[in-house]
Amino acid sequence: MRTHRIRIAAAAAVTAAALSLTACQGAGGGTRDEGRASSTTTTAPTTPAPTGTPAPTATPPSTPTAPGASGNESTSPQGSADAPTVPATSAAPGKNGKNGGKSTAGTVVDRPCDASAVRVVYSPVSRPLNHALLTVTNTGRTACNAYYAPVLRLDDGQAAVAVDQDSKPQAVVTLFPGESAYAAMILSAADGSGQHGRTSKKLTVWFAPRDNVGSAGGPAVLKLPAGTYTDSTTRVTYWQTSMEHALGF
């Protein structure tokens, strides 16, 4: 009985020893595995960029807005200050007879013509008899008015040549640059009824101002053709828009 107990105790001891040895071996193996893992360098996997994703692009700096681009200021180039001043009204054909001139509708001209900005020409004509034509052309850069009739003096006479009042036009003749006006001189009576006949050599021409008092500027002095005969009936017409109108008196 005692022997049997001894054997059972020995068997139990052997079994416990075996179990203890197995546990130690398992623990030792795990330690060796952990040592090997701790000595190994681990590289983190690199995640590739998704295919087709564009690389980021640097944003360009914004361009400052130029003054005036907002509409508060004009960006148009300024006109030449040299360019010249153009009337704001539109040009229209003028009533200047056959002289080819043009006037400007609605333009108010208040400047009398004077000898400093015009050219005056005396021209004898064959018809009507004893007539001559005075032509005044605006050679200036601004328009002027040929008021009333030219104020004429023959040679050194004290009195002005008489004006034919029947020749008064309906309106003042305005001359824009390059345009002309006309006045006829009736030199002597066609029937010989005139008195104090003489040969005149010089003609002085003044221009009337708006109020017809005195003269506008200085005179133009013309040398008359040889043999120009005048008498007491010599007279001059108002300024006209065409030579036909002037010579019709």
BAPA-298056 format. One line per 3 residues: their letters; for each residue x negated, y negated, z of C-alpha. Coordinates in steps of 0.5 Angstrom, whole numbers, padded with zeros to 4 digits. Example, Ala and Ser with C-alpha at 12.3 -4.5 7.8 and 13.67 -1.06 7.14 Angstrom:
BEGIN
AS	-0025,0009,0016 | -0027,0002,0014
//
This chain:
BEGIN
MRT	0000,0000,0000 | -0005,-0005,0002 | -0009,-0003,-0004
HRI	-0003,-0004,-0009 | -0003,-0011,-0006 | -0010,-0012,-0007
RIA	-0009,-0010,-0014 | -0003,-0015,-0015 | -0007,-0021,-0012
AAA	-0013,-0019,-0017 | -0009,-0019,-0023 | -0006,-0026,-0021
AVT	-0013,-0029,-0020 | -0015,-0027,-0027 | -0009,-0029,-0030
AAA	-0010,-0036,-0026 | -0017,-0037,-0028 | -0015,-0035,-0036
LSL	-0010,-0041,-0036 | -0015,-0046,-0033 | -0020,-0044,-0038
TAC	-0015,-0045,-0043 | -0013,-0052,-0041 | -0020,-0054,-0040
QGA	-0022,-0052,-0047 | -0015,-0056,-0050 | -0017,-0062,-0046
GGG	-0025,-0062,-0048 | -0023,-0061,-0056 | -0018,-0067,-0055
TRD	-0024,-0071,-0052 | -0029,-0069,-0058 | -0023,-0071,-0063
EGR	-0022,-0078,-0060 | -0030,-0079,-0060 | -0030,-0078,-0067
ASS	-0024,-0082,-0069 | -0027,-0088,-0065 | -0034,-0088,-0069
TTT	-0031,-0088,-0075 | -0030,-0095,-0079 | -0023,-0096,-0081
TAP	-0021,-0101,-0087 | -0014,-0104,-0087 | -0011,-0102,-0094
TTP	-0011,-0108,-0099 | -0004,-0110,-0101 | -0004,-0111,-0109
APT	-0001,-0118,-0111 | 0006,-0116,-0115 | 0005,-0116,-0122
GTP	0007,-0122,-0126 | 0007,-0127,-0120 | 0004,-0133,-0123
APT	-0002,-0136,-0119 | 0000,-0143,-0115 | -0002,-0149,-0119
ATP	-0004,-0155,-0116 | 0001,-0161,-0116 | -0001,-0167,-0120
PST	-0001,-0174,-0117 | 0005,-0178,-0119 | 0004,-0184,-0123
PTA	0005,-0190,-0120 | 0011,-0194,-0124 | 0009,-0200,-0128
PGA	0012,-0207,-0126 | 0018,-0208,-0130 | 0020,-0201,-0132
SGN	0025,-0201,-0127 | 0029,-0206,-0131 | 0028,-0212,-0126
EST	0022,-0215,-0131 | 0022,-0215,-0138 | 0016,-0211,-0141
SPQ	0017,-0214,-0148 | 0012,-0218,-0151 | 0013,-0225,-0150
GSA	0014,-0229,-0157 | 0009,-0233,-0159 | 0009,-0240,-0156
DAP	0006,-0243,-0163 | 0012,-0239,-0166 | 0015,-0245,-0168
TVP	0023,-0247,-0165 | 0028,-0244,-0170 | 0036,-0248,-0170
ATS	0040,-0243,-0167 | 0046,-0245,-0172 | 0046,-0241,-0178
AAP	0044,-0244,-0185 | 0049,-0245,-0190 | 0049,-0248,-0197
GKN	0049,-0256,-0197 | 0053,-0261,-0200 | 0046,-0264,-0204
GKN	0049,-0264,-0211 | 0044,-0261,-0216 | 0037,-0262,-0212
GGK	0037,-0255,-0209 | 0037,-0257,-0202 | 0040,-0253,-0196
STA	0043,-0256,-0190 | 0044,-0253,-0183 | 0052,-0252,-0181
GTV	0053,-0255,-0174 | 0046,-0259,-0174 | 0047,-0266,-0171
VDR	0042,-0270,-0174 | 0041,-0277,-0171 | 0034,-0280,-0174
PCD	0034,-0285,-0180 | 0029,-0283,-0186 | 0023,-0288,-0186
ASA	0018,-0289,-0191 | 0013,-0285,-0186 | 0016,-0279,-0188
VRV	0019,-0279,-0195 | 0017,-0281,-0202 | 0020,-0286,-0206
VYS	0020,-0286,-0214 | 0023,-0291,-0218 | 0025,-0288,-0225
PVS	0028,-0292,-0231 | 0033,-0289,-0235 | 0036,-0290,-0242
RPL	0043,-0288,-0240 | 0047,-0292,-0237 | 0044,-0298,-0240
NHA	0040,-0303,-0235 | 0040,-0297,-0230 | 0034,-0294,-0226
LLT	0034,-0289,-0221 | 0031,-0289,-0214 | 0029,-0282,-0211
VTN	0027,-0281,-0204 | 0025,-0274,-0202 | 0024,-0272,-0194
TGR	0016,-0270,-0194 | 0017,-0269,-0186 | 0018,-0263,-0182
TAC	0025,-0265,-0179 | 0031,-0268,-0182 | 0033,-0275,-0183
NAY	0039,-0279,-0185 | 0039,-0283,-0191 | 0044,-0289,-0188
YAP	0048,-0294,-0192 | 0044,-0296,-0198 | 0036,-0298,-0199
VLR	0035,-0305,-0197 | 0031,-0308,-0203 | 0027,-0314,-0205
LDD	0024,-0316,-0211 | 0017,-0319,-0212 | 0017,-0324,-0206
GQA	0024,-0326,-0206 | 0028,-0328,-0199 | 0034,-0325,-0200
AVA	0036,-0317,-0201 | 0039,-0314,-0207 | 0046,-0314,-0207
VDQ	0049,-0307,-0205 | 0055,-0304,-0209 | 0060,-0303,-0204
DSK	0064,-0298,-0209 | 0059,-0293,-0209 | 0060,-0292,-0201
PQA	0060,-0284,-0200 | 0065,-0280,-0196 | 0059,-0278,-0191
VVT	0052,-0280,-0189 | 0047,-0276,-0193 | 0042,-0272,-0189
LFP	0036,-0270,-0192 | 0032,-0263,-0189 | 0025,-0262,-0191
GES	0024,-0262,-0198 | 0031,-0265,-0200 | 0032,-0271,-0204
AYA	0037,-0277,-0204 | 0039,-0282,-0210 | 0041,-0289,-0211
AMI	0042,-0293,-0217 | 0039,-0300,-0219 | 0043,-0304,-0224
LSA	0038,-0308,-0226 | 0042,-0313,-0230 | 0049,-0315,-0234
ADG	0050,-0310,-0240 | 0054,-0316,-0243 | 0048,-0321,-0242
SGQ	0053,-0325,-0237 | 0048,-0325,-0231 | 0044,-0331,-0229
HGR	0037,-0333,-0227 | 0034,-0327,-0231 | 0026,-0326,-0230
TSK	0021,-0320,-0230 | 0020,-0317,-0224 | 0013,-0313,-0222
KLT	0014,-0310,-0215 | 0020,-0307,-0211 | 0020,-0307,-0203
VWF	0024,-0301,-0200 | 0026,-0301,-0193 | 0031,-0296,-0190
APR	0037,-0298,-0186 | 0038,-0295,-0178 | 0044,-0292,-0176
DNV	0047,-0299,-0174 | 0045,-0302,-0180 | 0041,-0308,-0176
GSA	0034,-0309,-0179 | 0030,-0303,-0181 | 0028,-0296,-0179
GGP	0020,-0296,-0180 | 0016,-0300,-0185 | 0017,-0301,-0192
AVL	0015,-0297,-0198 | 0012,-0302,-0204 | 0013,-0300,-0211
KLP	0010,-0302,-0217 | 0015,-0303,-0223 | 0014,-0302,-0230
AGT	0012,-0307,-0234 | 0018,-0311,-0237 | 0023,-0309,-0232
YTD	0028,-0315,-0233 | 0033,-0317,-0227 | 0038,-0322,-0226
STT	0043,-0325,-0221 | 0047,-0318,-0222 | 0042,-0314,-0220
RVT	0045,-0309,-0215 | 0044,-0302,-0212 | 0048,-0296,-0210
YWQ	0049,-0293,-0203 | 0045,-0286,-0202 | 0048,-0281,-0206
TSM	0047,-0273,-0206 | 0046,-0273,-0213 | 0043,-0277,-0219
EHA	0049,-0276,-0223 | 0053,-0279,-0217 | 0048,-0285,-0217
LGF	0048,-0286,-0224 | 0056,-0286,-0225 | 0056,-0293,-0222
//
